[in-house]
Amino acid sequence: MILLLFYVNNILLFNDKNLSTRALDLIKTISERYKLEDIGPVKWFLRIRVIRDRAARTITLLYDTYINKVAKRFNLAESGLYLETPLATIELVKYTREALKQEVKDY
């Protein structure tokens, strides 16, 4: 399998090692039309952190930088509440009244 991910001028190419020749051919074909710059193994793509573990054959995508930015914006960074889970740990109860303007803004 070969995966070609792109957004505007950012391109990532993932391929099975058995398809390396085909992947290189694809890169060559693209480079005949567009100027390409190989910046090495991917670490970031569209503000998403990419961690590759070749031994475990995994690729992990993390959006933690953005999550930390939002947590700081809403004063959650110091509390650490957002670190454990994005969901409430208490039972959710149906909200039966209309929210006040301040409650909507807080949410």
Contacts in CASP RR format, 6 or more apart in sequence:
PFRMAT RR
TARGET T0000
AUTHOR 0000-0000-0000
METHOD contacts of the structure
MODEL  1
MILLLFYVNNILLFNDKNLSTRALDLIKTISERYKLEDIGPVKWFLRIRV
IRDRAARTITLLYDTYINKVAKRFNLAESGLYLETPLATIELVKYTREAL
KQEVKDY
1 14 0 8 1.000
1 15 0 8 1.000
1 16 0 8 1.000
1 19 0 8 1.000
2 13 0 8 1.000
2 14 0 8 1.000
2 15 0 8 1.000
2 16 0 8 1.000
2 19 0 8 1.000
2 22 0 8 1.000
2 23 0 8 1.000
2 26 0 8 1.000
3 12 0 8 1.000
3 13 0 8 1.000
3 14 0 8 1.000
3 15 0 8 1.000
4 11 0 8 1.000
4 12 0 8 1.000
4 13 0 8 1.000
4 26 0 8 1.000
5 11 0 8 1.000
5 12 0 8 1.000
5 13 0 8 1.000
5 14 0 8 1.000
5 45 0 8 1.000
6 12 0 8 1.000
7 46 0 8 1.000
10 45 0 8 1.000
10 46 0 8 1.000
11 30 0 8 1.000
11 36 0 8 1.000
12 42 0 8 1.000
12 45 0 8 1.000
13 23 0 8 1.000
13 26 0 8 1.000
13 27 0 8 1.000
14 59 0 8 1.000
15 22 0 8 1.000
15 23 0 8 1.000
27 36 0 8 1.000
30 36 0 8 1.000
41 52 0 8 1.000
42 50 0 8 1.000
42 52 0 8 1.000
43 49 0 8 1.000
43 50 0 8 1.000
44 50 0 8 1.000
47 63 0 8 1.000
47 65 0 8 1.000
47 66 0 8 1.000
48 61 0 8 1.000
48 62 0 8 1.000
48 63 0 8 1.000
49 61 0 8 1.000
49 62 0 8 1.000
49 63 0 8 1.000
49 64 0 8 1.000
49 65 0 8 1.000
50 59 0 8 1.000
50 60 0 8 1.000
50 61 0 8 1.000
50 62 0 8 1.000
51 59 0 8 1.000
51 60 0 8 1.000
51 62 0 8 1.000
52 58 0 8 1.000
52 59 0 8 1.000
52 60 0 8 1.000
53 59 0 8 1.000
53 60 0 8 1.000
67 82 0 8 1.000
68 77 0 8 1.000
71 77 0 8 1.000
71 80 0 8 1.000
71 82 0 8 1.000
76 82 0 8 1.000
99 107 0 8 1.000
END
